[in-house]
């Protein structure tokens, strides 16, 4: 029974560490994408109509 408690406590500690690391990364701007919005207009995907696809 004590092994199960150790595993539960260890998994909770690991989950908290990952949550803290994730929130730190989000707040520090790690996931901010500054490149894609500037080039998005260069790669404008035009939808093909069904008449064009039949040709």
Helices and strands as residue ranges (DSSP letters): H 2-27, H 36-39, G 40-43, H 50-54
